[in-house]
């Protein structure tokens, strides 16, 4: 037997997106959603930046829906940080 939460989860799909929080010299964070080209926002704190990102993604989704475009996700993406020695490269 399905309970109310199970039915809600079946009806509502959660889309996942990788986001980049870039600290700004003047304070706060610029947030970029790479999969949604042009989806950029800002928040004074990390919490505000997260909330602004959710809002920006929602607005972006509405525009895609209105334009009849496919909604991309990061469901299968893998994110990693790669380090390398800068001294191995000539600085021009």
PDB file of N, CA, C and O in Angstrom, chain B, residues numbered from 101:
ATOM      1  N   UNK B 101       0.833  -1.177   0.000  1.00  0.00           N
ATOM      2  CA  UNK B 101       0.000   0.000   0.000  1.00  0.00           C
ATOM      3  C   UNK B 101       0.882   1.245   0.000  1.00  0.00           C
ATOM      4  O   UNK B 101       1.836   1.321   0.774  1.00  0.00           O
ATOM      5  N   UNK B 102       0.579   2.223  -0.855  1.00  0.00           N
ATOM      6  CA  UNK B 102       1.341   3.457  -0.931  1.00  0.00           C
ATOM      7  C   UNK B 102       0.861   4.456   0.108  1.00  0.00           C
ATOM      8  O   UNK B 102      -0.341   4.660   0.275  1.00  0.00           O
ATOM      9  N   UNK B 103       1.813   5.084   0.813  1.00  0.00           N
ATOM     10  CA  UNK B 103       1.420   6.171   1.709  1.00  0.00           C
ATOM     11  C   UNK B 103       1.530   7.492   0.947  1.00  0.00           C
ATOM     12  O   UNK B 103       1.986   7.517  -0.196  1.00  0.00           O
ATOM     13  N   UNK B 104       1.118   8.572   1.574  1.00  0.00           N
ATOM     14  CA  UNK B 104       1.084   9.880   0.913  1.00  0.00           C
ATOM     15  C   UNK B 104       2.463  10.319   0.430  1.00  0.00           C
ATOM     16  O   UNK B 104       2.582  10.865  -0.666  1.00  0.00           O
ATOM     17  N   UNK B 105       3.508  10.091   1.229  1.00  0.00           N
ATOM     18  CA  UNK B 105       4.865  10.484   0.835  1.00  0.00           C
ATOM     19  C   UNK B 105       5.344   9.710  -0.388  1.00  0.00           C
ATOM     20  O   UNK B 105       5.994  10.274  -1.268  1.00  0.00           O
ATOM     21  N   UNK B 106       5.025   8.428  -0.443  1.00  0.00           N
ATOM     22  CA  UNK B 106       5.440   7.611  -1.585  1.00  0.00           C
ATOM     23  C   UNK B 106       4.780   8.113  -2.867  1.00  0.00           C
ATOM     24  O   UNK B 106       5.422   8.173  -3.915  1.00  0.00           O
ATOM     25  N   UNK B 107       3.509   8.469  -2.787  1.00  0.00           N
ATOM     26  CA  UNK B 107       2.797   8.975  -3.953  1.00  0.00           C
ATOM     27  C   UNK B 107       3.400  10.300  -4.401  1.00  0.00           C
ATOM     28  O   UNK B 107       3.581  10.525  -5.598  1.00  0.00           O
ATOM     29  N   UNK B 108       3.712  11.181  -3.448  1.00  0.00           N
ATOM     30  CA  UNK B 108       4.313  12.475  -3.780  1.00  0.00           C
ATOM     31  C   UNK B 108       5.660  12.275  -4.484  1.00  0.00           C
ATOM     32  O   UNK B 108       5.948  12.948  -5.473  1.00  0.00           O
ATOM     33  N   UNK B 109       6.488  11.348  -3.974  1.00  0.00           N
ATOM     34  CA  UNK B 109       7.795  11.090  -4.581  1.00  0.00           C
ATOM     35  C   UNK B 109       7.674  10.551  -5.996  1.00  0.00           C
ATOM     36  O   UNK B 109       8.506  10.856  -6.851  1.00  0.00           O
ATOM     37  N   UNK B 110       6.652   9.758  -6.250  1.00  0.00           N
ATOM     38  CA  UNK B 110       6.448   9.220  -7.590  1.00  0.00           C
ATOM     39  C   UNK B 110       6.044  10.338  -8.543  1.00  0.00           C
ATOM     40  O   UNK B 110       6.498  10.375  -9.687  1.00  0.00           O
ATOM     41  N   UNK B 111       5.189  11.252  -8.077  1.00  0.00           N
ATOM     42  CA  UNK B 111       4.693  12.336  -8.922  1.00  0.00           C
ATOM     43  C   UNK B 111       5.726  13.422  -9.164  1.00  0.00           C
ATOM     44  O   UNK B 111       5.731  14.051 -10.222  1.00  0.00           O
ATOM     45  N   UNK B 112       6.603  13.647  -8.191  1.00  0.00           N
ATOM     46  CA  UNK B 112       7.541  14.761  -8.264  1.00  0.00           C
ATOM     47  C   UNK B 112       8.959  14.257  -8.467  1.00  0.00           C
ATOM     48  O   UNK B 112       9.527  13.620  -7.581  1.00  0.00           O
ATOM     49  N   UNK B 113       9.530  14.538  -9.626  1.00  0.00           N
ATOM     50  CA  UNK B 113      10.902  14.139  -9.897  1.00  0.00           C
ATOM     51  C   UNK B 113      11.838  15.259  -9.454  1.00  0.00           C
ATOM     52  O   UNK B 113      11.586  16.431  -9.732  1.00  0.00           O
ATOM     53  N   UNK B 114      12.889  14.904  -8.783  1.00  0.00           N
ATOM     54  CA  UNK B 114      13.880  15.871  -8.337  1.00  0.00           C
ATOM     55  C   UNK B 114      14.988  15.940  -9.392  1.00  0.00           C
ATOM     56  O   UNK B 114      15.657  14.943  -9.664  1.00  0.00           O
ATOM     57  N   UNK B 115      15.173  17.117  -9.979  1.00  0.00           N
ATOM     58  CA  UNK B 115      16.246  17.325 -10.950  1.00  0.00           C
ATOM     59  C   UNK B 115      17.493  17.776 -10.202  1.00  0.00           C
ATOM     60  O   UNK B 115      17.405  18.559  -9.256  1.00  0.00           O
ATOM     61  N   UNK B 116      18.639  17.289 -10.620  1.00  0.00           N
ATOM     62  CA  UNK B 116      19.894  17.604  -9.928  1.00  0.00           C
ATOM     63  C   UNK B 116      20.814  18.418 -10.830  1.00  0.00           C
ATOM     64  O   UNK B 116      20.951  18.144 -12.022  1.00  0.00           O
ATOM     65  N   UNK B 117      21.451  19.441 -10.217  1.00  0.00           N
ATOM     66  CA  UNK B 117      22.364  20.308 -10.948  1.00  0.00           C
ATOM     67  C   UNK B 117      23.621  20.558 -10.133  1.00  0.00           C
ATOM     68  O   UNK B 117      23.562  20.766  -8.921  1.00  0.00           O
ATOM     69  N   UNK B 118      24.759  20.533 -10.816  1.00  0.00           N
ATOM     70  CA  UNK B 118      26.010  20.945 -10.192  1.00  0.00           C
ATOM     71  C   UNK B 118      26.045  22.465 -10.228  1.00  0.00           C
ATOM     72  O   UNK B 118      25.687  23.079 -11.233  1.00  0.00           O
ATOM     73  N   UNK B 119      26.477  23.066  -9.129  1.00  0.00           N
ATOM     74  CA  UNK B 119      26.602  24.517  -9.074  1.00  0.00           C
ATOM     75  C   UNK B 119      27.994  24.866  -8.569  1.00  0.00           C
ATOM     76  O   UNK B 119      28.586  24.120  -7.789  1.00  0.00           O
ATOM     77  N   UNK B 120      28.509  25.996  -9.014  1.00  0.00           N
ATOM     78  CA  UNK B 120      29.823  26.481  -8.597  1.00  0.00           C
ATOM     79  C   UNK B 120      29.612  27.759  -7.805  1.00  0.00           C
ATOM     80  O   UNK B 120      28.984  28.700  -8.291  1.00  0.00           O
ATOM     81  N   UNK B 121      30.139  27.796  -6.577  1.00  0.00           N
ATOM     82  CA  UNK B 121      30.075  28.980  -5.738  1.00  0.00           C
ATOM     83  C   UNK B 121      31.449  29.644  -5.761  1.00  0.00           C
ATOM     84  O   UNK B 121      32.414  29.108  -5.217  1.00  0.00           O
ATOM     85  N   UNK B 122      31.530  30.802  -6.387  1.00  0.00           N
ATOM     86  CA  UNK B 122      32.806  31.508  -6.490  1.00  0.00           C
ATOM     87  C   UNK B 122      32.815  32.680  -5.508  1.00  0.00           C
ATOM     88  O   UNK B 122      32.015  33.605  -5.647  1.00  0.00           O
ATOM     89  N   UNK B 123      33.716  32.651  -4.508  1.00  0.00           N
ATOM     90  CA  UNK B 123      33.804  33.786  -3.588  1.00  0.00           C
ATOM     91  C   UNK B 123      34.242  35.032  -4.358  1.00  0.00           C
ATOM     92  O   UNK B 123      35.127  34.963  -5.211  1.00  0.00           O
ATOM     93  N   UNK B 124      33.621  36.159  -4.052  1.00  0.00           N
ATOM     94  CA  UNK B 124      33.945  37.414  -4.719  1.00  0.00           C
ATOM     95  C   UNK B 124      34.814  38.281  -3.814  1.00  0.00           C
ATOM     96  O   UNK B 124      34.633  38.274  -2.597  1.00  0.00           O
ATOM     97  N   UNK B 125      35.764  39.035  -4.398  1.00  0.00           N
ATOM     98  CA  UNK B 125      36.671  39.863  -3.585  1.00  0.00           C
ATOM     99  C   UNK B 125      35.930  40.851  -2.680  1.00  0.00           C
ATOM    100  O   UNK B 125      36.383  41.131  -1.570  1.00  0.00           O
ATOM    101  N   UNK B 126      34.800  41.378  -3.144  1.00  0.00           N
ATOM    102  CA  UNK B 126      34.034  42.347  -2.351  1.00  0.00           C
ATOM    103  C   UNK B 126      33.121  41.665  -1.327  1.00  0.00           C
ATOM    104  O   UNK B 126      32.449  42.330  -0.539  1.00  0.00           O
ATOM    105  N   UNK B 127      33.108  40.331  -1.351  1.00  0.00           N
ATOM    106  CA  UNK B 127      32.257  39.562  -0.447  1.00  0.00           C
ATOM    107  C   UNK B 127      31.130  38.897  -1.210  1.00  0.00           C
ATOM    108  O   UNK B 127      30.793  39.305  -2.321  1.00  0.00           O
ATOM    109  N   UNK B 128      30.565  37.897  -0.623  1.00  0.00           N
ATOM    110  CA  UNK B 128      29.480  37.180  -1.259  1.00  0.00           C
ATOM    111  C   UNK B 128      29.977  36.145  -2.251  1.00  0.00           C
ATOM    112  O   UNK B 128      31.178  35.908  -2.385  1.00  0.00           O
ATOM    113  N   UNK B 129      29.020  35.531  -2.945  1.00  0.00           N
ATOM    114  CA  UNK B 129      29.333  34.435  -3.857  1.00  0.00           C
ATOM    115  C   UNK B 129      28.549  34.570  -5.157  1.00  0.00           C
ATOM    116  O   UNK B 129      27.337  34.784  -5.153  1.00  0.00           O
ATOM    117  N   UNK B 130      29.264  34.442  -6.262  1.00  0.00           N
ATOM    118  CA  UNK B 130      28.610  34.290  -7.553  1.00  0.00           C
ATOM    119  C   UNK B 130      28.357  32.802  -7.730  1.00  0.00           C
ATOM    120  O   UNK B 130      29.223  31.975  -7.447  1.00  0.00           O
ATOM    121  N   UNK B 131      27.162  32.473  -8.202  1.00  0.00           N
ATOM    122  CA  UNK B 131      26.790  31.067  -8.393  1.00  0.00           C
ATOM    123  C   UNK B 131      26.557  30.825  -9.878  1.00  0.00           C
ATOM    124  O   UNK B 131      25.809  31.555 -10.529  1.00  0.00           O
ATOM    125  N   UNK B 132      27.205  29.794 -10.403  1.00  0.00           N
ATOM    126  CA  UNK B 132      27.091  29.432 -11.813  1.00  0.00           C
ATOM    127  C   UNK B 132      26.546  28.007 -11.899  1.00  0.00           C
ATOM    128  O   UNK B 132      26.976  27.115 -11.167  1.00  0.00           O
ATOM    129  N   UNK B 133      25.586  27.815 -12.813  1.00  0.00           N
ATOM    130  CA  UNK B 133      25.039  26.475 -13.078  1.00  0.00           C
ATOM    131  C   UNK B 133      25.506  26.104 -14.485  1.00  0.00           C
ATOM    132  O   UNK B 133      24.844  26.451 -15.463  1.00  0.00           O
ATOM    133  N   UNK B 134      26.648  25.397 -14.602  1.00  0.00           N
ATOM    134  CA  UNK B 134      27.250  25.164 -15.918  1.00  0.00           C
ATOM    135  C   UNK B 134      26.337  24.500 -16.949  1.00  0.00           C
ATOM    136  O   UNK B 134      26.393  24.846 -18.129  1.00  0.00           O
ATOM    137  N   UNK B 135      25.507  23.563 -16.530  1.00  0.00           N
ATOM    138  CA  UNK B 135      24.638  22.863 -17.474  1.00  0.00           C
ATOM    139  C   UNK B 135      23.577  23.782 -18.061  1.00  0.00           C
ATOM    140  O   UNK B 135      23.110  23.562 -19.178  1.00  0.00           O
ATOM    141  N   UNK B 136      23.194  24.815 -17.307  1.00  0.00           N
ATOM    142  CA  UNK B 136      22.183  25.767 -17.770  1.00  0.00           C
ATOM    143  C   UNK B 136      22.909  27.040 -18.199  1.00  0.00           C
ATOM    144  O   UNK B 136      22.998  28.007 -17.443  1.00  0.00           O
ATOM    145  N   UNK B 137      23.417  27.018 -19.409  1.00  0.00           N
ATOM    146  CA  UNK B 137      24.247  28.111 -19.912  1.00  0.00           C
ATOM    147  C   UNK B 137      23.564  29.462 -19.710  1.00  0.00           C
ATOM    148  O   UNK B 137      22.451  29.691 -20.182  1.00  0.00           O
ATOM    149  N   UNK B 138      24.259  30.350 -18.997  1.00  0.00           N
ATOM    150  CA  UNK B 138      23.717  31.673 -18.726  1.00  0.00           C
ATOM    151  C   UNK B 138      22.996  31.772 -17.397  1.00  0.00           C
ATOM    152  O   UNK B 138      22.551  32.856 -17.020  1.00  0.00           O
ATOM    153  N   UNK B 139      22.870  30.670 -16.678  1.00  0.00           N
ATOM    154  CA  UNK B 139      22.193  30.682 -15.376  1.00  0.00           C
ATOM    155  C   UNK B 139      23.229  31.046 -14.312  1.00  0.00           C
ATOM    156  O   UNK B 139      24.012  30.205 -13.870  1.00  0.00           O
ATOM    157  N   UNK B 140      23.212  32.314 -13.917  1.00  0.00           N
ATOM    158  CA  UNK B 140      24.183  32.857 -12.960  1.00  0.00           C
ATOM    159  C   UNK B 140      23.420  33.717 -11.960  1.00  0.00           C
ATOM    160  O   UNK B 140      22.483  34.423 -12.332  1.00  0.00           O
ATOM    161  N   UNK B 141      23.820  33.658 -10.692  1.00  0.00           N
ATOM    162  CA  UNK B 141      23.190  34.498  -9.678  1.00  0.00           C
ATOM    163  C   UNK B 141      24.225  34.843  -8.621  1.00  0.00           C
ATOM    164  O   UNK B 141      25.399  34.501  -8.759  1.00  0.00           O
ATOM    165  N   UNK B 142      23.788  35.527  -7.557  1.00  0.00           N
ATOM    166  CA  UNK B 142      24.700  36.004  -6.522  1.00  0.00           C
ATOM    167  C   UNK B 142      23.986  35.986  -5.179  1.00  0.00           C
ATOM    168  O   UNK B 142      22.777  36.208  -5.104  1.00  0.00           O
ATOM    169  N   UNK B 143      24.748  35.719  -4.115  1.00  0.00           N
ATOM    170  CA  UNK B 143      24.231  35.818  -2.758  1.00  0.00           C
ATOM    171  C   UNK B 143      25.309  36.344  -1.833  1.00  0.00           C
ATOM    172  O   UNK B 143      26.494  36.076  -2.031  1.00  0.00           O
ATOM    173  N   UNK B 144      24.896  37.094  -0.820  1.00  0.00           N
ATOM    174  CA  UNK B 144      25.850  37.679   0.131  1.00  0.00           C
ATOM    175  C   UNK B 144      26.477  36.638   1.043  1.00  0.00           C
ATOM    176  O   UNK B 144      27.606  36.809   1.504  1.00  0.00           O
ATOM    177  N   UNK B 145      25.745  35.555   1.306  1.00  0.00           N
ATOM    178  CA  UNK B 145      26.249  34.447   2.127  1.00  0.00           C
ATOM    179  C   UNK B 145      26.050  33.150   1.339  1.00  0.00           C
ATOM    180  O   UNK B 145      25.344  33.132   0.330  1.00  0.00           O
ATOM    181  N   UNK B 146      26.672  32.074   1.803  1.00  0.00           N
ATOM    182  CA  UNK B 146      26.482  30.789   1.121  1.00  0.00           C
ATOM    183  C   UNK B 146      25.017  30.366   1.164  1.00  0.00           C
ATOM    184  O   UNK B 146      24.487  29.866   0.172  1.00  0.00           O
ATOM    185  N   UNK B 147      24.365  30.562   2.300  1.00  0.00           N
ATOM    186  CA  UNK B 147      22.950  30.195   2.394  1.00  0.00           C
ATOM    187  C   UNK B 147      22.103  31.005   1.416  1.00  0.00           C
ATOM    188  O   UNK B 147      21.245  30.456   0.726  1.00  0.00           O
ATOM    189  N   UNK B 148      22.350  32.316   1.362  1.00  0.00           N
ATOM    190  CA  UNK B 148      21.596  33.147   0.425  1.00  0.00           C
ATOM    191  C   UNK B 148      21.922  32.756  -1.016  1.00  0.00           C
ATOM    192  O   UNK B 148      21.033  32.733  -1.867  1.00  0.00           O
ATOM    193  N   UNK B 149      23.188  32.450  -1.293  1.00  0.00           N
ATOM    194  CA  UNK B 149      23.593  32.045  -2.641  1.00  0.00           C
ATOM    195  C   UNK B 149      22.896  30.753  -3.057  1.00  0.00           C
ATOM    196  O   UNK B 149      22.491  30.613  -4.211  1.00  0.00           O
ATOM    197  N   UNK B 150      22.754  29.806  -2.127  1.00  0.00           N
ATOM    198  CA  UNK B 150      22.034  28.555  -2.422  1.00  0.00           C
ATOM    199  C   UNK B 150      20.571  28.840  -2.746  1.00  0.00           C
ATOM    200  O   UNK B 150      20.028  28.304  -3.713  1.00  0.00           O
ATOM    201  N   UNK B 151      19.938  29.681  -1.940  1.00  0.00           N
ATOM    202  CA  UNK B 151      18.536  30.034  -2.179  1.00  0.00           C
ATOM    203  C   UNK B 151      18.377  30.747  -3.519  1.00  0.00           C
ATOM    204  O   UNK B 151      17.432  30.475  -4.260  1.00  0.00           O
ATOM    205  N   UNK B 152      19.288  31.649  -3.829  1.00  0.00           N
ATOM    206  CA  UNK B 152      19.238  32.370  -5.096  1.00  0.00           C
ATOM    207  C   UNK B 152      19.448  31.410  -6.267  1.00  0.00           C
ATOM    208  O   UNK B 152      18.842  31.583  -7.324  1.00  0.00           O
ATOM    209  N   UNK B 153      20.306  30.393  -6.085  1.00  0.00           N
ATOM    210  CA  UNK B 153      20.536  29.402  -7.137  1.00  0.00           C
ATOM    211  C   UNK B 153      19.264  28.607  -7.410  1.00  0.00           C
ATOM    212  O   UNK B 153      18.920  28.355  -8.565  1.00  0.00           O
ATOM    213  N   UNK B 154      18.572  28.215  -6.352  1.00  0.00           N
ATOM    214  CA  UNK B 154      17.318  27.478  -6.521  1.00  0.00           C
ATOM    215  C   UNK B 154      16.309  28.332  -7.281  1.00  0.00           C
ATOM    216  O   UNK B 154      15.627  27.845  -8.183  1.00  0.00           O
ATOM    217  N   UNK B 155      16.221  29.599  -6.915  1.00  0.00           N
ATOM    218  CA  UNK B 155      15.304  30.522  -7.584  1.00  0.00           C
ATOM    219  C   UNK B 155      15.691  30.710  -9.050  1.00  0.00           C
ATOM    220  O   UNK B 155      14.829  30.699  -9.929  1.00  0.00           O
ATOM    221  N   UNK B 156      16.994  30.884  -9.312  1.00  0.00           N
ATOM    222  CA  UNK B 156      17.468  31.091 -10.687  1.00  0.00           C
ATOM    223  C   UNK B 156      17.206  29.853 -11.554  1.00  0.00           C
ATOM    224  O   UNK B 156      16.798  29.977 -12.708  1.00  0.00           O
ATOM    225  N   UNK B 157      17.439  28.671 -10.998  1.00  0.00           N
ATOM    226  CA  UNK B 157      17.182  27.429 -11.737  1.00  0.00           C
ATOM    227  C   UNK B 157      15.693  27.329 -12.058  1.00  0.00           C
ATOM    228  O   UNK B 157      15.322  26.953 -13.170  1.00  0.00           O
ATOM    229  N   UNK B 158      14.843  27.661 -11.094  1.00  0.00           N
ATOM    230  CA  UNK B 158      13.404  27.633 -11.333  1.00  0.00           C
ATOM    231  C   UNK B 158      12.988  28.566 -12.459  1.00  0.00           C
ATOM    232  O   UNK B 158      12.193  28.190 -13.321  1.00  0.00           O
ATOM    233  N   UNK B 159      13.522  29.777 -12.453  1.00  0.00           N
ATOM    234  CA  UNK B 159      13.219  30.732 -13.523  1.00  0.00           C
ATOM    235  C   UNK B 159      13.720  30.248 -14.865  1.00  0.00           C
ATOM    236  O   UNK B 159      13.046  30.405 -15.883  1.00  0.00           O
ATOM    237  N   UNK B 160      14.906  29.657 -14.867  1.00  0.00           N
ATOM    238  CA  UNK B 160      15.486  29.121 -16.098  1.00  0.00           C
ATOM    239  C   UNK B 160      14.601  28.014 -16.659  1.00  0.00           C
ATOM    240  O   UNK B 160      14.366  27.942 -17.865  1.00  0.00           O
ATOM    241  N   UNK B 161      14.107  27.139 -15.751  1.00  0.00           N
ATOM    242  CA  UNK B 161      13.224  26.037 -16.168  1.00  0.00           C
ATOM    243  C   UNK B 161      11.952  26.581 -16.822  1.00  0.00           C
ATOM    244  O   UNK B 161      11.495  26.059 -17.838  1.00  0.00           O
ATOM    245  N   UNK B 162      11.387  27.635 -16.229  1.00  0.00           N
ATOM    246  CA  UNK B 162      10.173  28.241 -16.793  1.00  0.00           C
ATOM    247  C   UNK B 162      10.419  28.730 -18.209  1.00  0.00           C
ATOM    248  O   UNK B 162       9.587  28.528 -19.094  1.00  0.00           O
ATOM    249  N   UNK B 163      11.566  29.378 -18.428  1.00  0.00           N
ATOM    250  CA  UNK B 163      11.905  29.875 -19.774  1.00  0.00           C
ATOM    251  C   UNK B 163      12.050  28.723 -20.762  1.00  0.00           C
ATOM    252  O   UNK B 163      11.547  28.796 -21.883  1.00  0.00           O
ATOM    253  N   UNK B 164      12.739  27.656 -20.347  1.00  0.00           N
ATOM    254  CA  UNK B 164      12.901  26.497 -21.228  1.00  0.00           C
ATOM    255  C   UNK B 164      11.544  25.895 -21.575  1.00  0.00           C
ATOM    256  O   UNK B 164      11.280  25.543 -22.725  1.00  0.00           O
ATOM    257  N   UNK B 165      10.686  25.782 -20.556  1.00  0.00           N
ATOM    258  CA  UNK B 165       9.358  25.212 -20.751  1.00  0.00           C
ATOM    259  C   UNK B 165       8.546  26.069 -21.728  1.00  0.00           C
ATOM    260  O   UNK B 165       7.916  25.537 -22.642  1.00  0.00           O
ATOM    261  N   UNK B 166       8.559  27.396 -21.537  1.00  0.00           N
ATOM    262  CA  UNK B 166       7.828  28.316 -22.415  1.00  0.00           C
ATOM    263  C   UNK B 166       8.309  28.223 -23.859  1.00  0.00           C
ATOM    264  O   UNK B 166       7.522  28.335 -24.800  1.00  0.00           O
ATOM    265  N   UNK B 167       9.632  28.013 -24.020  1.00  0.00           N
ATOM    266  CA  UNK B 167      10.218  27.931 -25.361  1.00  0.00           C
ATOM    267  C   UNK B 167      10.143  26.528 -25.953  1.00  0.00           C
ATOM    268  O   UNK B 167      10.573  26.310 -27.086  1.00  0.00           O
ATOM    269  N   UNK B 168       9.598  25.572 -25.194  1.00  0.00           N
ATOM    270  CA  UNK B 168       9.470  24.206 -25.681  1.00  0.00           C
ATOM    271  C   UNK B 168      10.793  23.479 -25.798  1.00  0.00           C
ATOM    272  O   UNK B 168      10.919  22.532 -26.574  1.00  0.00           O
ATOM    273  N   UNK B 169      11.789  23.920 -25.026  1.00  0.00           N
ATOM    274  CA  UNK B 169      13.113  23.302 -25.096  1.00  0.00           C
ATOM    275  C   UNK B 169      13.254  22.185 -24.075  1.00  0.00           C
ATOM    276  O   UNK B 169      12.560  22.154 -23.059  1.00  0.00           O
ATOM    277  N   UNK B 170      14.165  21.273 -24.367  1.00  0.00           N
ATOM    278  CA  UNK B 170      14.454  20.156 -23.468  1.00  0.00           C
ATOM    279  C   UNK B 170      15.110  20.682 -22.198  1.00  0.00           C
ATOM    280  O   UNK B 170      15.889  21.634 -22.242  1.00  0.00           O
ATOM    281  N   UNK B 171      14.795  20.063 -21.076  1.00  0.00           N
ATOM    282  CA  UNK B 171      15.378  20.463 -19.797  1.00  0.00           C
ATOM    283  C   UNK B 171      16.559  19.540 -19.483  1.00  0.00           C
ATOM    284  O   UNK B 171      16.365  18.360 -19.190  1.00  0.00           O
ATOM    285  N   UNK B 172      17.795  20.083 -19.546  1.00  0.00           N
ATOM    286  CA  UNK B 172      18.971  19.266 -19.253  1.00  0.00           C
ATOM    287  C   UNK B 172      19.147  19.098 -17.742  1.00  0.00           C
ATOM    288  O   UNK B 172      18.667  19.920 -16.962  1.00  0.00           O
ATOM    289  N   UNK B 173      19.833  18.035 -17.336  1.00  0.00           N
ATOM    290  CA  UNK B 173      20.147  17.821 -15.922  1.00  0.00           C
ATOM    291  C   UNK B 173      21.582  17.331 -15.797  1.00  0.00           C
ATOM    292  O   UNK B 173      22.243  17.022 -16.788  1.00  0.00           O
ATOM    293  N   UNK B 174      22.038  17.267 -14.568  1.00  0.00           N
ATOM    294  CA  UNK B 174      23.368  16.733 -14.268  1.00  0.00           C
ATOM    295  C   UNK B 174      23.263  15.372 -13.588  1.00  0.00           C
ATOM    296  O   UNK B 174      24.137  14.999 -12.805  1.00  0.00           O
ATOM    297  N   UNK B 175      22.202  14.632 -13.883  1.00  0.00           N
ATOM    298  CA  UNK B 175      21.946  13.348 -13.233  1.00  0.00           C
ATOM    299  C   UNK B 175      23.148  12.401 -13.290  1.00  0.00           C
ATOM    300  O   UNK B 175      23.418  11.686 -12.325  1.00  0.00           O
ATOM    301  N   UNK B 176      23.863  12.393 -14.405  1.00  0.00           N
ATOM    302  CA  UNK B 176      24.942  11.419 -14.577  1.00  0.00           C
ATOM    303  C   UNK B 176      26.326  12.052 -14.579  1.00  0.00           C
ATOM    304  O   UNK B 176      27.315  11.382 -14.876  1.00  0.00           O
ATOM    305  N   UNK B 177      26.401  13.338 -14.249  1.00  0.00           N
ATOM    306  CA  UNK B 177      27.692  14.033 -14.250  1.00  0.00           C
ATOM    307  C   UNK B 177      28.544  13.619 -13.062  1.00  0.00           C
ATOM    308  O   UNK B 177      28.032  13.255 -12.003  1.00  0.00           O
ATOM    309  N   UNK B 178      29.844  13.683 -13.260  1.00  0.00           N
ATOM    310  CA  UNK B 178      30.802  13.474 -12.188  1.00  0.00           C
ATOM    311  C   UNK B 178      31.632  14.743 -12.085  1.00  0.00           C
ATOM    312  O   UNK B 178      32.163  15.228 -13.084  1.00  0.00           O
ATOM    313  N   UNK B 179      31.743  15.277 -10.880  1.00  0.00           N
ATOM    314  CA  UNK B 179      32.499  16.507 -10.668  1.00  0.00           C
ATOM    315  C   UNK B 179      33.747  16.167  -9.889  1.00  0.00           C
ATOM    316  O   UNK B 179      33.704  15.381  -8.943  1.00  0.00           O
ATOM    317  N   UNK B 180      34.868  16.763 -10.290  1.00  0.00           N
ATOM    318  CA  UNK B 180      36.137  16.505  -9.623  1.00  0.00           C
ATOM    319  C   UNK B 180      36.989  17.759  -9.660  1.00  0.00           C
ATOM    320  O   UNK B 180      36.810  18.622 -10.521  1.00  0.00           O
ATOM    321  N   UNK B 181      37.902  17.851  -8.735  1.00  0.00           N
ATOM    322  CA  UNK B 181      38.892  18.912  -8.733  1.00  0.00           C
ATOM    323  C   UNK B 181      40.218  18.273  -9.115  1.00  0.00           C
ATOM    324  O   UNK B 181      40.621  17.263  -8.537  1.00  0.00           O
ATOM    325  N   UNK B 182      40.886  18.863 -10.082  1.00  0.00           N
ATOM    326  CA  UNK B 182      42.169  18.333 -10.546  1.00  0.00           C
ATOM    327  C   UNK B 182      43.247  19.355 -10.237  1.00  0.00           C
ATOM    328  O   UNK B 182      43.124  20.527 -10.591  1.00  0.00           O
ATOM    329  N   UNK B 183      44.295  18.908  -9.581  1.00  0.00           N
ATOM    330  CA  UNK B 183      45.404  19.789  -9.257  1.00  0.00           C
ATOM    331  C   UNK B 183      46.598  19.527 -10.185  1.00  0.00           C
ATOM    332  O   UNK B 183      46.826  18.401 -10.627  1.00  0.00           O
ATOM    333  N   UNK B 184      47.333  20.574 -10.460  1.00  0.00           N
ATOM    334  CA  UNK B 184      48.567  20.425 -11.245  1.00  0.00           C
ATOM    335  C   UNK B 184      49.545  21.488 -10.808  1.00  0.00           C
ATOM    336  O   UNK B 184      49.160  22.521 -10.260  1.00  0.00           O
ATOM    337  N   UNK B 185      50.826  21.223 -11.058  1.00  0.00           N
ATOM    338  CA  UNK B 185      51.872  22.167 -10.674  1.00  0.00           C
ATOM    339  C   UNK B 185      51.956  23.291 -11.708  1.00  0.00           C
ATOM    340  O   UNK B 185      52.260  23.051 -12.877  1.00  0.00           O
ATOM    341  N   UNK B 186      51.688  24.494 -11.271  1.00  0.00           N
ATOM    342  CA  UNK B 186      51.773  25.650 -12.162  1.00  0.00           C
ATOM    343  C   UNK B 186      53.212  25.893 -12.595  1.00  0.00           C
ATOM    344  O   UNK B 186      53.449  26.476 -13.653  1.00  0.00           O
ATOM    345  N   UNK B 187      54.171  25.453 -11.792  1.00  0.00           N
ATOM    346  CA  UNK B 187      55.574  25.675 -12.132  1.00  0.00           C
ATOM    347  C   UNK B 187      55.998  24.903 -13.384  1.00  0.00           C
ATOM    348  O   UNK B 187      57.043  25.194 -13.965  1.00  0.00           O
ATOM    349  N   UNK B 188      55.197  23.928 -13.799  1.00  0.00           N
ATOM    350  CA  UNK B 188      55.520  23.168 -14.998  1.00  0.00           C
ATOM    351  C   UNK B 188      55.168  23.917 -16.280  1.00  0.00           C
ATOM    352  O   UNK B 188      55.475  23.456 -17.379  1.00  0.00           O
ATOM    353  N   UNK B 189      54.524  25.071 -16.135  1.00  0.00           N
ATOM    354  CA  UNK B 189      54.105  25.824 -17.311  1.00  0.00           C
ATOM    355  C   UNK B 189      54.756  27.187 -17.322  1.00  0.00           C
ATOM    356  O   UNK B 189      54.897  27.833 -16.284  1.00  0.00           O
ATOM    357  N   UNK B 190      55.146  27.612 -18.491  1.00  0.00           N
ATOM    358  CA  UNK B 190      55.761  28.948 -18.627  1.00  0.00           C
ATOM    359  C   UNK B 190      54.667  29.996 -18.513  1.00  0.00           C
ATOM    360  O   UNK B 190      53.619  29.885 -19.149  1.00  0.00           O
ATOM    361  N   UNK B 191      54.914  30.992 -17.716  1.00  0.00           N
ATOM    362  CA  UNK B 191      53.982  32.094 -17.584  1.00  0.00           C
ATOM    363  C   UNK B 191      54.430  33.207 -18.509  1.00  0.00           C
ATOM    364  O   UNK B 191      55.559  33.687 -18.422  1.00  0.00           O
ATOM    365  N   UNK B 192      53.532  33.612 -19.396  1.00  0.00           N
ATOM    366  CA  UNK B 192      53.882  34.638 -20.383  1.00  0.00           C
ATOM    367  C   UNK B 192      53.462  35.992 -19.883  1.00  0.00           C
ATOM    368  O   UNK B 192      53.667  36.994 -20.569  1.00  0.00           O
TER     369      UNK B 192
END
